[in-house]
Amino acid sequence: MNIQFHSPAVYWTEALPVGNGKLGAMVFGGVEKERIALNEDTLWSGYPSDWNNLGAKEVLLKVREQIAQGKYEEADRLCKEMMGPFTQSYLPFGDLQLVMDHGNVYGQYRRKLDLSAGIATVDYSVGGVQYSREIFASYPDQAIIVRLQSSKAGQLSFRAQLDSPLRFTSSYESEHYVISGHAPEYVSPSYHHIEDPVRYGDSETTQALKFQGRLAAVHEGGTMKVDADGLHVIGATSAILYFNASTSFDPSIGASSSELNLKQITTDAIHAVSGKPYEVIRNRHLDDHNKLFGRVALSLGESIAPSDMPTDRRIAEFGSSDPGLVELLFHYGRYLLIASSRPGTQPANLQGIWNEETRAPWSSNYTLNINAEMNYWPAESCNMAEMHEPLIDFIGRLARNGKKTAETNYGARGWVAHHNSDLWAQTAPVGDFGIGDPVWAFWPMGGTWLTQHLWEHYAFSGDEVFLRETAYPIMKEAALFCLDWLIEDKDAHFITSPSTSPEQKFVIGDKHYAVSEASTMDLSLIGECFENCIQAAEQLKIDEDFAKTLLETKQRLLPLQIGKHGQLQEWSQDFEGEDVHHRHVSHLVGVYPGRLITEHTAPDLFQAAKTSLEIRGDGGTGWSLGWKIGLWARFKDGNRAERLISNLLTLIKGDEPINHDRGGVYANLFDAHPPFQIDGNFAATAGIAELLLQSHQGYLELLPALPDAWKDGFVKGLRGRGGYEVDMEWKGGALSKAEIAASKTQTCKVLARQNVRITQDGEVITYSQVGNGCIGFHAESGKRYVVSTV
């Protein structure tokens, strides 16, 4: 299960990622000069500020008046007056650079990332000497580890040095090499062209974050010295480098803290790890990684590519016709989430934790109108619930900040978040107070969508303590905002205004407009938020009157509409969109990842949504293709989804011009928007899982959309809502056996398309028909049940 190459990386998107949630590294694998690009998950520009807009409340009434009169151009213009500042940017930490003394003439080169081990390796020969490097990011020991070896004693000589594009100074302390610096106070988005896009404060008085990185080494044989130029190892046989980094960000206050002693933090971390034998460190890493990565297995058939074929050639020559490459894509998404999101860290951002640019694409921030949510679609279904925790914690921070934004900007109760956020949990609209376009800058549904993750975390686990103490209070406050945000139209329906369908404009005549009222995405997200709150209140036996209010309001939401093409309308009126093949399919959110529109609850809307997806086509950016895989899974069309997987497995070269209309994957399988966005990797993984198991309708649906190309295979460890873990085997395109493990005692409902027999420890279990083609049987907590076809 490797991503592998026969040459060093030229471009960052050919390098190999390792990470432990807090620290990330990209391994280029250079021979004479190695670059390991480094990141730390709290290293962002800026500091907390007042991003709310005191004038927005008054402008809101004017915008609503213009929309009600159909004066959309004026509404767009006024909406700019409701904006706040741009978010801040996720920053690169710098590079660990190795300069080897053996020159650049080499042979027998191999570079690979073993997903199952979470270890990147580089191997080559110089003359008769074999050199090897092993790089991993340890979560238990909170360090990036680099082990270098030579096959002959005394042949390993190199210099190791840290560098950064940010302002820093370097020093050496005893046997440690250290860089210390501070982040910019402001970094403008890369699409915002101004003369001073990166602004620093004074190093002593800046409010921006301080950072420090520390490098140490132990070696076998030879000598080592540390000076201003780095760590110098001469004549060794092997050496181990240890890197740790930290910033002054204090998550308890959401700001930089002068109380944090970065020297003490990094020194303690290095001393703790460097005092252990290498095999102990490595085994601790392997045990930790395998406990997570080993939960799920997948086989879709025999791989047709040679086992030693470089991954970029494999993508270019075989694509999805190689079942092994599809498996690799699936597991890569799981690997990347484990590497970029761990309990206690920040949530995965637009690039996970890997970024080499001071002005990263779209600031490498949290984009809440799809991308941040998409990052966590596989967390529950692919058995990585712990990886969901950083996002859940972040939602709590947004809810606290968003309460002030809701009151200041709109005079509303509850909490709100908009299109973008950052380390500081910004909740106001972005757009730099009028520079942005409302079609993406004004979207007050970010918090509403994020609450879906709270409900899903409960739905998959059944953890009522989490529902009571964490999820429901935040969900309720988001619902309160929605209650105040909704207004009545002339027919006494509840609508949202102003409303956008991110990031698509509608067309009237020859003019394009951003804001109208009651986009389908708004209504879908609000409807699902209300439904989740109603179910939560019922489960917790609280807030009966509030749940009744939500139900009554939900029933009066403007009904979703079917347009003249038989499509689910994107807006409340049957407008044409500016791009029939637009990358966003926001109006289909109720189908997937939501559950508002299903074949049973709303068959006409379900069919109209399918028509909409047909119209959108099979192209798009990498993450858009990933979303469509999940949608076609919900529409039970596995072959169409497999076609989207094929389109996603299109090789995008590192030097290709940016094309925002055509995505794929880079050589290292990173999702290409382009440029790189990690969300497409996560969406692909979640979509493949959705083809194999669905549970959003109150029952387990086994192999709901199996593509014809995956005739024989198996999957182990997928999770279904209700607290189930499911293994399945299939032959000739049909289920042969499934094993279902229940985490709590309940009635297990399964959609059975064939005659089945259910056993537990060899004894036959009786079942009954429970509607919608489902069977139900009594499942006890901790027991495994075998469903086999007869």
C-alpha positions in Angstrom: 0.0 0.0 0.0 2.6 2.5 -1.2 2.9 5.8 -3.0 6.3 5.4 -4.7 8.7 6.9 -7.2 12.0 6.1 -8.8 13.3 9.7 -8.6 13.3 12.6 -6.2 10.5 15.1 -6.2 10.9 18.2 -8.3 7.6 19.8 -7.3 6.0 20.0 -3.8 3.0 18.0 -5.2 5.4 15.1 -5.9 6.7 15.0 -2.3 5.5 12.5 0.3 3.4 13.8 3.3 3.8 12.6 6.9 2.1 14.1 9.9 0.9 13.6 13.5 -1.9 16.2 13.5 0.3 19.0 14.9 3.5 18.6 12.9 3.6 17.9 9.1 6.4 17.3 6.7 6.7 16.8 2.9 9.6 14.6 1.9 11.3 15.4 -1.4 13.9 12.7 -1.3 16.8 14.6 -2.8 20.1 12.7 -2.9 22.8 15.3 -2.3 20.4 18.0 -1.1 17.3 16.8 0.7 14.4 19.2 1.5 11.8 18.2 4.1 9.2 21.0 4.1 7.8 21.5 7.6 4.5 22.7 9.1 3.0 23.3 12.5 -0.7 23.4 12.7 -1.1 26.6 14.8 1.3 28.7 12.8 -1.0 31.3 11.3 -0.8 35.0 10.5 -2.7 37.6 12.5 -4.2 37.7 16.0 -7.8 38.0 17.4 -9.5 41.2 16.3 -13.0 42.6 16.2 -14.2 41.5 12.8 -17.9 42.3 13.3 -19.7 45.0 11.3 -21.7 47.4 13.4 -23.4 48.8 10.3 -24.6 45.5 8.9 -27.8 45.4 10.9 -29.1 48.6 9.3 -28.0 47.6 5.8 -29.7 44.2 6.2 -33.2 45.8 6.1 -32.3 47.7 2.9 -30.9 44.6 1.2 -34.1 42.7 2.0 -36.2 45.6 0.5 -34.2 45.6 -2.7 -34.5 41.8 -3.1 -38.2 41.9 -2.5 -38.5 44.4 -5.3 -36.3 42.3 -7.6 -33.6 45.0 -7.6 -30.8 42.4 -7.4 -28.0 44.7 -8.7 -28.6 47.2 -5.8 -28.9 44.3 -3.4 -25.5 43.0 -4.4 -24.0 46.4 -4.0 -25.5 46.9 -0.5 -24.4 43.5 0.5 -20.8 44.6 0.2 -21.5 47.0 3.1 -22.2 44.0 5.4 -18.8 42.4 5.0 -15.9 42.1 7.5 -12.2 41.5 7.0 -10.5 38.7 5.1 -9.4 35.7 7.3 -5.8 35.2 8.2 -3.5 32.6 6.5 -2.0 29.3 7.4 1.7 29.6 7.1 4.7 27.3 6.3 7.1 26.7 9.1 10.1 26.2 6.9 12.4 23.5 5.8 14.7 20.9 7.2 17.6 20.8 4.7 20.1 18.0 4.5 23.3 18.4 2.5 25.1 15.0 2.0 28.8 14.8 1.4 28.6 12.1 -1.2 27.6 14.2 -4.2 24.8 13.7 -6.7 25.8 10.7 -8.7 23.7 7.8 -7.6 21.8 4.7 -8.6 19.1 2.2 -7.5 16.9 5.0 -6.3 13.5 4.3 -4.5 11.3 6.7 -2.7 8.0 5.6 -1.1 5.3 6.3 1.5 4.0 3.2 3.2 0.4 4.2 4.2 0.0 1.2 6.5 3.1 2.2 8.5 2.9 6.0 8.1 6.6 6.0 7.2 8.3 7.6 4.2 11.6 6.1 3.0 14.4 7.1 0.5 16.9 4.5 -0.7 19.8 4.9 -3.2 23.3 3.8 -3.8 26.6 5.8 -4.3 29.4 3.6 -5.5 29.1 0.4 -3.4 27.4 2.1 -0.5 23.6 1.8 0.1 22.1 4.8 1.8 18.6 4.9 3.4 16.4 7.4 5.1 13.3 6.7 7.1 11.0 9.6 8.0 7.8 9.7 10.2 5.9 12.0 12.4 5.3 10.4 15.8 2.0 11.2 17.6 3.1 9.5 20.9 6.4 11.3 21.0 5.3 14.5 19.3 8.3 14.8 16.9 9.3 14.3 13.4 12.0 11.6 13.2 14.6 11.2 10.4 16.8 8.2 10.5 19.8 8.1 8.1 21.9 5.0 7.5 24.8 3.8 5.3 25.6 0.2 4.5 29.3 0.6 5.3 30.7 1.9 8.5 31.9 5.5 8.6 30.3 6.5 5.2 27.6 8.8 6.5 28.5 12.5 6.5 26.0 15.4 6.2 24.9 18.8 7.5 21.3 19.4 8.7 19.9 22.9 9.0 16.5 24.6 9.6 15.3 27.5 7.5 12.0 29.5 7.2 10.4 32.0 4.8 9.2 33.9 7.9 11.2 36.3 10.0 13.5 34.2 12.2 16.9 34.0 13.8 19.0 30.8 14.2 21.1 29.8 17.2 22.7 26.7 18.7 22.3 25.6 22.3 24.5 22.8 23.5 23.8 20.1 20.9 20.6 21.6 19.5 20.1 23.7 16.4 17.2 26.2 16.9 15.3 28.7 14.9 13.0 31.3 16.6 10.8 33.8 14.9 7.4 35.5 14.7 4.6 35.3 12.2 3.2 38.3 10.2 0.5 40.3 11.7 -1.4 40.2 8.4 -1.2 38.2 5.2 -3.5 39.2 2.3 -5.2 36.4 0.3 -3.2 35.5 -2.8 -6.1 36.7 -5.0 -6.0 40.1 -3.4 -3.3 42.1 -5.2 -1.9 44.9 -3.0 1.5 46.4 -2.5 2.1 45.2 1.0 0.4 41.8 1.3 2.6 40.5 4.1 2.9 42.8 7.1 5.1 42.2 10.2 5.1 43.9 13.5 8.1 44.6 15.7 9.6 41.4 17.0 9.4 42.5 20.6 5.9 44.0 20.6 4.0 42.2 17.9 0.6 40.6 18.7 1.3 37.9 16.2 2.4 34.4 17.1 6.0 33.5 18.1 7.4 30.2 16.9 10.4 28.0 17.6 11.8 24.9 16.0 14.4 22.7 17.5 16.6 20.0 15.9 18.8 17.5 17.6 20.6 14.3 16.6 22.2 11.1 17.9 24.7 9.2 15.8 26.4 5.8 15.7 30.1 6.3 14.9 31.9 9.4 13.7 31.6 12.8 15.2 29.1 15.6 15.5 29.3 19.3 16.1 26.7 22.1 16.2 27.4 25.6 15.0 25.6 28.5 13.4 25.4 26.6 10.1 23.6 23.6 11.6 24.3 20.1 12.8 27.4 18.5 11.3 27.7 14.7 11.4 31.0 13.3 10.0 32.0 9.7 9.4 29.0 8.1 11.0 27.3 4.8 10.1 23.8 6.0 11.2 22.2 9.0 12.7 18.7 10.0 13.9 17.4 13.5 13.7 14.6 14.8 16.0 12.5 17.8 15.2 9.9 19.5 17.3 8.2 22.9 16.9 5.7 25.0 18.8 4.0 28.4 18.7 2.7 30.8 21.3 -0.9 30.0 20.4 -2.8 29.0 23.6 -6.0 27.1 22.7 -7.5 27.9 26.1 -7.7 31.6 25.2 -7.6 31.4 21.4 -4.7 33.8 21.2 -1.0 34.2 21.6 0.2 33.8 25.2 3.4 35.3 26.6 3.1 32.7 29.4 4.1 29.9 27.0 7.9 29.2 27.2 8.7 27.9 23.7 12.3 27.1 24.6 11.1 24.9 27.5 8.3 23.3 25.4 10.6 22.3 22.5 13.5 21.4 24.7 11.4 19.1 26.9 9.9 17.4 23.8 13.4 16.8 22.2 14.9 15.5 25.4 11.9 13.1 26.0 12.2 11.5 22.5 15.9 11.5 22.0 16.4 9.6 25.2 14.6 6.6 23.9 16.0 3.8 21.7 15.1 4.3 18.0 13.2 1.0 17.8 11.1 2.0 20.8 10.2 5.3 19.1 9.4 3.5 15.9 7.4 0.8 17.5 5.4 3.3 19.5 4.6 5.2 16.2 3.7 1.9 14.4 1.4 0.8 17.2 -0.4 4.2 17.4 -0.7 4.4 13.6 -1.9 0.8 13.1 -4.6 1.1 15.8 -6.2 3.7 13.5 -5.2 2.8 10.0 -5.7 -0.9 10.5 -9.4 -0.6 11.3 -10.5 -0.7 7.7 -9.5 -3.1 4.9 -10.7 -3.0 1.2 -10.2 -5.2 -1.8 -11.7 -4.4 -5.1 -9.9 -7.0 -7.2 -6.4 -7.8 -8.5 -4.2 -4.9 -9.2 -3.1 -4.8 -12.9 -0.2 -2.4 -12.5 3.3 -3.8 -11.8 4.1 -3.7 -8.1 7.1 -1.4 -8.5 5.5 1.1 -11.0 5.9 4.7 -9.9 2.6 6.2 -8.8 2.5 9.0 -11.4 2.9 6.5 -14.2 0.3 4.3 -12.6 -2.2 7.1 -12.6 -1.4 8.1 -16.2 -1.5 4.6 -17.6 -4.2 2.8 -15.7 -6.4 5.2 -13.7 -9.5 3.6 -12.2 -9.1 0.5 -14.4 -6.6 -0.6 -11.8 -8.6 -1.7 -8.8 -5.4 -1.4 -6.7 -5.1 2.3 -7.5 -8.7 2.9 -6.4 -8.0 1.1 -3.2 -4.9 3.3 -2.7 -6.9 6.4 -3.3 -9.4 5.2 -0.7 -6.8 4.4 1.9 -4.9 7.6 1.2 -7.8 9.7 2.3 -7.9 7.8 5.6 -4.1 8.2 5.9 -4.3 11.9 5.4 -7.0 12.5 8.0 -5.0 10.5 10.5 -1.9 12.5 9.7 -3.6 15.9 9.8 -6.3 15.7 12.5 -5.7 14.2 15.9 -7.3 14.9 19.3 -5.9 18.0 20.7 -4.8 19.5 17.4 -6.4 22.1 15.0 -8.8 20.7 12.4 -7.5 19.9 9.0 -7.6 23.1 6.9 -7.8 23.5 3.1 -4.5 21.7 2.7 -4.7 19.5 5.7 -1.5 20.6 7.6 0.8 20.8 4.6 1.6 24.1 3.0 4.8 25.6 1.5 3.5 29.1 0.6 3.4 32.2 2.7 0.4 33.3 0.6 -1.2 29.9 0.1 -4.1 29.4 -2.3 -7.3 30.8 -0.6 -5.1 31.4 2.5 -5.2 27.6 3.2 -8.0 28.5 5.6 -11.3 26.9 6.7 -13.7 27.3 3.9 -17.1 26.6 5.5 -19.4 26.6 2.4 -18.2 23.0 1.6 -14.5 22.4 2.0 -14.0 22.2 5.7 -17.1 20.0 6.0 -15.9 17.8 3.2 -12.6 17.2 5.0 -14.5 15.2 7.7 -17.0 13.3 5.6 -15.0 10.0 6.0 -14.3 10.4 9.7 -17.4 8.5 10.9 -18.1 6.1 8.1 -14.5 5.1 7.7 -14.0 4.4 11.4 -12.0 7.4 12.4 -14.3 9.1 14.9 -11.4 10.4 17.0 -10.2 12.3 14.0 -13.5 14.2 14.1 -12.7 15.7 17.5 -10.6 18.7 16.3 -13.4 19.9 14.1 -16.0 19.4 16.9 -13.8 21.5 19.3 -13.4 24.2 16.6 -17.2 24.3 16.1 -17.4 25.1 19.8 -15.0 28.0 19.4 -17.0 29.3 16.4 -20.2 29.1 18.4 -18.7 31.3 21.2 -17.4 33.9 18.7 -20.4 33.6 16.5 -22.8 34.6 19.2 -21.4 38.1 19.2 -21.4 38.2 15.4 -25.1 37.2 15.3 -26.1 39.9 17.8 -23.9 42.7 16.4 -24.4 42.1 12.7 -28.0 40.9 12.6 -29.6 41.5 16.1 -30.2 37.8 16.2 -30.0 35.2 18.9 -27.8 32.1 18.7 -24.6 32.0 16.8 -23.5 32.3 13.1 -20.5 31.6 11.0 -20.0 32.6 7.4 -17.9 31.5 4.4 -14.4 31.5 5.8 -12.6 31.0 9.2 -9.1 30.7 10.5 -7.1 29.8 13.6 -8.8 32.7 15.4 -12.3 31.3 14.7 -13.4 34.3 12.7 -17.2 34.3 12.3 -18.0 37.4 10.4 -18.5 37.7 6.6 -15.2 38.1 4.8 -14.6 40.3 1.8 -12.5 43.1 3.3 -15.5 45.4 3.9 -16.6 45.5 0.3 -13.8 44.2 -1.9 -15.3 40.7 -2.0 -18.1 39.5 -4.2 -21.3 38.6 -2.2 -21.6 35.3 -4.1 -18.8 33.9 -1.9 -18.2 36.5 0.8 -21.8 36.7 2.1 -23.1 33.3 3.3 -24.4 33.1 6.9 -25.0 29.3 6.8 -21.6 28.1 7.8 -22.5 27.4 11.4 -25.8 25.8 10.4 -24.0 23.3 8.2 -21.3 22.6 10.7 -23.9 21.4 13.3 -24.5 18.5 10.9 -21.1 17.1 12.1 -22.2 17.2 15.7 -25.3 15.2 14.9 -23.4 12.7 12.8 -20.8 12.2 15.5 -23.8 11.2 17.8 -25.6 9.3 15.2 -22.7 7.0 14.5 -21.8 6.5 18.1 -25.0 6.8 20.1 -23.1 8.7 22.8 -25.9 10.4 24.7 -23.5 12.2 27.0 -21.9 13.8 24.0 -25.3 14.7 22.6 -26.4 16.3 25.9 -23.3 18.1 26.9 -21.7 19.1 23.6 -23.7 18.6 20.5 -27.2 19.7 21.4 -26.4 23.0 23.2 -24.4 24.2 20.1 -27.1 22.8 17.7 -29.8 24.6 19.6 -28.0 27.9 19.4 -27.5 27.5 15.7 -31.3 26.8 15.3 -32.1 29.9 17.4 -30.1 32.0 14.9 -32.0 30.4 12.0 -35.3 31.2 13.7 -34.3 34.8 13.8 -32.8 34.9 10.4 -35.9 33.6 8.7 -38.6 36.1 7.5 -42.0 35.6 6.1 -42.8 36.0 2.4 -46.1 37.2 1.0 -47.5 33.7 1.2 -46.5 33.3 4.8 -43.7 30.9 4.0 -40.4 31.3 5.9 -37.5 32.3 3.7 -33.9 33.5 4.0 -33.0 36.9 2.6 -30.4 37.8 1.5 -29.4 34.4 0.2 -26.7 33.0 -2.1 -26.0 29.7 -3.7 -22.2 29.4 -3.2 -20.4 30.3 -5.4 -22.8 30.4 -8.4 -24.5 33.5 -9.8 -27.9 33.5 -11.4 -28.6 35.2 -14.7 -31.4 37.5 -15.8 -31.1 38.7 -19.3 -27.4 39.5 -19.8 -26.7 40.3 -16.1 -25.4 38.1 -13.4 -26.4 38.5 -9.7 -25.3 37.0 -6.4 -28.1 37.6 -3.8 -31.7 36.7 -3.9 -33.9 35.0 -1.4 -34.4 31.4 -0.2 -31.7 29.4 -2.0 -32.2 25.7 -1.9 -29.0 25.2 0.0 -30.2 27.6 2.8 -33.6 25.9 3.1 -32.0 22.4 3.1 -29.5 23.2 5.8 -32.0 24.9 8.0 -34.5 22.1 7.6 -31.9 19.5 8.5 -30.6 21.5 11.5 -34.2 21.8 12.8 -34.8 18.1 12.3 -31.6 17.2 14.1 -32.5 19.4 17.0 -36.1 18.0 17.2 -34.7 14.4 17.3 -32.1 15.4 19.9 -34.6 17.0 22.2 -36.8 14.0 21.9 -33.9 11.6 22.7 -32.8 13.7 25.6 -36.4 14.3 26.8 -36.0 18.1 27.0 -37.1 21.3 25.4 -40.5 20.1 24.2 -41.8 23.6 23.5 -38.7 24.5 21.6 -38.9 21.4 19.5 -42.5 22.2 18.7 -41.5 25.7 17.5 -38.9 24.2 15.3 -41.3 21.7 13.8 -43.9 24.3 13.1 -41.3 26.6 11.5 -39.9 23.7 9.5 -43.3 22.9 8.1 -43.7 26.5 6.9 -40.3 26.7 5.2 -40.7 27.6 1.5 -41.1 24.3 -0.3 -38.2 23.2 -2.5 -39.1 23.7 -6.2 -38.7 21.6 -9.4 -37.8 23.8 -12.4 -38.6 23.8 -16.1 -35.9 21.3 -16.9 -37.2 18.8 -14.3 -34.3 19.8 -12.1 -34.2 20.7 -8.4 -34.1 24.5 -8.5 -31.0 26.1 -7.1 -32.9 29.2 -6.2 -36.5 29.9 -5.1 -37.2 31.2 -8.6 -36.3 29.2 -11.7 -33.2 31.2 -12.6 -30.6 30.0 -15.0 -27.1 29.7 -13.4 -24.1 31.4 -14.9 -22.4 28.1 -15.5 -24.4 25.0 -16.2 -21.4 22.8 -15.2 -20.5 24.8 -12.1 -18.2 23.0 -9.6 -20.5 23.7 -6.7 -23.6 21.5 -6.4 -24.9 23.3 -3.3 -28.5 22.8 -4.0 -28.0 19.0 -3.7 -26.7 19.2 -0.1 -30.0 17.7 1.1 -29.2 14.5 -0.8 -25.6 14.2 0.3 -24.1 14.6 2.7 -27.5 15.4 4.2 -30.5 13.1 4.4 -33.4 15.6 3.9 -34.1 14.4 0.4 -34.3 10.6 -0.1 -36.1 8.2 -2.4 -38.6 7.5 0.4 -39.2 10.9 2.1 -39.3 13.0 -1.1 -39.2 10.9 -4.2 -40.1 13.7 -6.6 -37.4 16.0 -5.3 -35.0 13.1 -5.2 -35.5 12.5 -8.9 -35.3 16.3 -9.6 -32.0 16.4 -7.7 -30.7 13.5 -9.9 -31.7 15.5 -13.0 -29.7 18.5 -11.6 -26.7 16.3 -11.2 -27.0 15.0 -14.8 -27.1 18.6 -16.0 -24.0 19.5 -14.0 -22.1 16.8 -15.9 -19.1 14.7 -15.0 -16.4 17.4 -15.1 -15.2 19.8 -12.4 -12.4 20.5 -10.0 -11.0 17.6 -7.9 -13.1 18.2 -4.8 -16.2 18.7 -7.0 -15.6 15.3 -8.6 -15.3 13.9 -5.0 -18.7 15.4 -4.0 -20.3 13.9 -7.1 -19.0 10.4 -6.3 -21.0 10.6 -3.0 -24.1 12.0 -4.7 -24.1 9.2 -7.4 -23.7 6.7 -4.6 -26.9 8.1 -2.9 -28.6 7.9 -6.3 -27.6 4.2 -6.4 -25.7 4.6 -9.6 -22.3 2.9 -8.9 -21.2 2.9 -12.5 -21.7 6.7 -12.8 -19.8 7.1 -9.5 -17.0 4.9 -10.9 -16.8 7.2 -13.9 -16.2 10.1 -11.6 -13.5 8.2 -9.8 -11.9 7.6 -13.2 -12.1 11.4 -13.9 -10.6 12.2 -10.5 -7.7 9.8 -11.3 -6.4 12.1 -14.0 -2.8 13.1 -13.6 -2.2 16.8 -13.2 1.5 17.7 -13.5 3.2 20.0 -11.1 4.1 22.5 -13.9 0.7 22.6 -15.6 -1.0 26.0 -15.7 -3.8 26.4 -13.2 -7.2 25.3 -14.6 -10.1 26.0 -12.2 -12.5 24.0 -14.4 -10.6 20.6 -14.6 -9.3 18.7 -11.6 -7.6 15.4 -10.9 -4.7 14.3 -8.8 -1.1 15.2 -8.6 1.7 12.7 -8.8 1.6 12.1 -5.0 -2.2 11.6 -5.2 -2.9 14.9 -3.6 -6.2 16.3 -4.9 -5.9 18.9 -7.6 -8.5 21.6 -7.5 -6.2 22.7 -9.0 -4.1 24.0 -7.2 -3.9 21.5 -4.3 -6.9 21.2 -1.9 -7.1 18.2 0.4 -10.9 18.0 0.5 -11.1 16.1 -2.7 -9.0 13.3 -1.2 -11.4 13.1 1.7 -14.5 13.3 -0.5 -13.3 10.4 -2.6 -12.7 8.2 0.4 -16.1 9.0 1.8 -17.7 8.5 -1.6 -16.2 5.0 -2.0 -17.4 4.1 1.4 -20.9 5.4 0.5 -20.9 3.1 -2.5 -20.5 0.1 -0.2 -22.6 1.0 2.8 -25.3 3.5 3.6 -27.2 4.1 6.8 -28.7 7.6 6.5 -32.3 6.3 6.2 -32.5 4.5 9.5 -31.3 1.1 8.3 -28.1 -0.5 6.9 -28.0 -0.8 3.2 -25.3 -3.2 2.1 -23.7 -2.6 -1.3 -26.2 0.0 -2.3 -24.3 1.1 -5.4 -21.6 -1.4 -6.2 -20.0 -0.5 -9.6 -19.9 -3.3 -12.2 -16.2 -3.0 -12.3 -15.8 -4.2 -8.7 -17.3 -7.7 -9.3 -15.5 -9.5 -6.4 -14.1 -8.0 -3.2 -14.4 -7.3 0.4 -14.4 -4.5 2.9 -13.9 -4.6 6.7 -14.5 -2.1 9.4 -16.9 0.4 7.9 -19.3 2.1 10.3 -23.0 2.7 10.0 -25.2 5.1 12.0 -26.6 3.5 15.1 -23.3 2.2 16.3 -22.6 -0.6 13.9 -19.4 -1.9 12.4 -19.8 -3.8 9.1 -17.7 -6.2 7.2 -18.8 -7.5 3.7 -17.8 -9.9 1.0 -19.3 -10.0 -2.5 -18.9 -12.2 -5.6 -20.1 -11.6 -9.1 -21.4 -8.2 -8.1 -23.7 -9.5 -5.3 -23.4 -9.7 -1.6 -22.2 -13.1 -0.3 -21.7 -12.4 3.4 -21.8 -9.6 5.9 -20.8 -9.4 9.5 -22.5 -6.7 11.7 -21.2 -5.8 15.1 -23.5 -3.7 17.3 -22.2 -1.3 20.0 -25.5 -1.2 21.8 -28.5 -3.4 22.2 -31.2 -2.5 19.7 -33.2 -3.6 16.7 -30.9 -3.8 13.7 -32.6 -3.0 10.4 -31.0 -4.1 7.2 -32.3 -3.6 3.6 -32.2 -7.1 2.1 -32.3 -7.4 -1.7 -31.8 -11.2 -1.5 -33.0 -14.0 0.8 -30.7 -14.1 3.8 -29.9 -16.1 6.8 -28.7 -14.4 10.1 -26.6 -16.3 12.6 -24.8 -15.4 15.8 -22.1 -17.9 17.0 -23.6 -20.4 14.5 -27.1 -20.1 15.8 -29.9 -18.9 13.5 -31.5 -15.6 14.5 -35.1 -14.9 13.6 -36.0 -11.7 11.9 -39.1 -9.9 10.7 -40.1 -7.6 7.9 -40.1 -3.9 9.1 -41.0 -2.0 5.9 -39.2 -0.4 2.9 -37.9 -3.9 2.1 -36.0 -4.1 5.4 -35.7 -6.9 7.8 -35.2 -6.3 11.6 -33.6 -8.5 14.2 -32.6 -8.1 17.9 -28.9 -7.2 18.1 -27.1 -7.3 21.4 -24.3 -5.0 22.3 -20.8 -6.5 21.7 -22.0 -9.4 19.5 -21.3 -10.0 15.9 -24.1 -11.2 13.5 -23.5 -12.9 10.2 -25.8 -12.1 7.3 -25.4 -14.6 4.5 -27.3 -15.0 1.2 -29.3 -18.2 0.6 
